[in-house]
Amino acid sequence: MTVAQSCMKAKFVCIQENLEVEVSLEIYTGATPNGWKITIMMEELKEAGVKLPEVNYHTVSLGGDQFTDEYTAMNPNQKLPTIVHDGRVIIESCAILQYLGEKFPSSLFPTDDRRWDVIPWLYWQAANIGPVFGNKLSYTRYITDANEEQKAHPMERFGKEALRLVSVLDYQLARHSYLTGDQYTVADIATWCWIRSYKWSKVDITTKPRVVDWVHRVRARPGVERGIGYGVPKDEIDKFSKERREQYKKGGGSIASNEALKSDL
Ligand SMILES: N[C@@H](CCC(=O)N[C@@H](CS)C(=O)NCC(=O)O)C(=O)O
């Protein structure tokens, strides 16, 4: 189904809401750390026994789907993921996690005052882990339009900051078994999606055994196993093949290059 067709579908079911037809949940995502946050969340909700509406996945290929007029109308930030539910479009992966947590209650997102244990850490992920690990990854693997000398300063800066953030995570894990307490929540999902690929971004978390242990504990969850399988062959979930490394490098390189940076829509 094209983006336009699925938008129409979402609208159609909403119009029928008065007739008590179940509203579907349209998920626009892809095989990337921000994309997997949502596919993991959906699988975790299933694991939690939550009753979900009909869910339709639409893969956003970062070769250009994010820049089409239809996608931009939903997500003017032109990034994945995006969801459409009940006539509402939600952008930003962490806002989507919160939305799903509130709409489909489970232990993944407290609905009482304890949600304030979780929300600040979702913001922390969005404002720190994502951008810093994303930049570290870009300079480590993707950027081809800068030489080693030009890359040295941002590499050091984002590398140091990434390690500092890992030590913040370690501090939290010294006090309880998950990021925000003894309960696994959406904040763990959001943060884990970036930390788990520490080898790809070359951020050495191995000096923090508690963090390594948390990476393994989260990875062992059946919902996580299924969620990170979105868009990836089963035997490449934890280790990219040579071909996939090349494919990610090429795709990442063209997204990360200065040539690709637009200053306007
Ligand atoms: N803050 C956004 C970041 C989303 C983001 O950067 N998504 C990447 C994939 S992981 C993307 O769509 N990149 C495409 C591009 O930059 O053109 C969120 O959390 O949703």
The ligand as an SDF file (V2000), in Angstrom:
LIG
                    3D

 20 19  0  0  0  0  0  0  0  0999 V2000
   13.9980   12.7610   16.9150 N   0  0  0  0  0  0  0  0  0  0  0  0
   13.5030   11.8960   15.8840 C   0  0  0  0  0  0  0  0  0  0  0  0
   14.6660   11.3740   15.0700 C   0  0  0  0  0  0  0  0  0  0  0  0
   14.2010   10.5150   13.9260 C   0  0  0  0  0  0  0  0  0  0  0  0
   15.3380   10.1510   12.9800 C   0  0  0  0  0  0  0  0  0  0  0  0
   16.4110   10.7670   12.9800 O   0  0  0  0  0  0  0  0  0  0  0  0
   15.0810    9.1440   12.1610 N   0  0  0  0  0  0  0  0  0  0  0  0
   16.0580    8.7460   11.1650 C   0  0  0  0  0  0  0  0  0  0  0  0
   16.1420    7.2310   11.1230 C   0  0  0  0  0  0  0  0  0  0  0  0
   16.7740    6.5690   12.6620 S   0  0  0  0  0  0  0  0  0  0  0  0
   15.6110    9.2370    9.8020 C   0  0  0  0  0  0  0  0  0  0  0  0
   14.4520    9.1670    9.4810 O   0  0  0  0  0  0  0  0  0  0  0  0
   16.5490    9.7430    8.9940 N   0  0  0  0  0  0  0  0  0  0  0  0
   16.2810   10.1640    7.6490 C   0  0  0  0  0  0  0  0  0  0  0  0
   16.9590   11.4380    7.2610 C   0  0  0  0  0  0  0  0  0  0  0  0
   17.6670   12.0350    8.0980 O   0  0  0  0  0  0  0  0  0  0  0  0
   16.7680   11.8590    6.1100 O   0  0  0  0  0  0  0  0  0  0  0  0
   12.7100   10.7480   16.5050 C   0  0  0  0  0  0  0  0  0  0  0  0
   13.0870   10.3180   17.5940 O   0  0  0  0  0  0  0  0  0  0  0  0
   11.7200   10.2960   15.9090 O   0  0  0  0  0  0  0  0  0  0  0  0
  1  2  1  0
  2  3  1  0
  2 18  1  0
  3  4  1  0
  4  5  1  0
  5  6  2  0
  5  7  1  0
  7  8  1  0
  8  9  1  0
  8 11  1  0
  9 10  1  0
 11 12  2  0
 11 13  1  0
 13 14  1  0
 14 15  1  0
 15 16  2  0
 15 17  1  0
 18 19  2  0
 18 20  1  0
M  END
$$$$
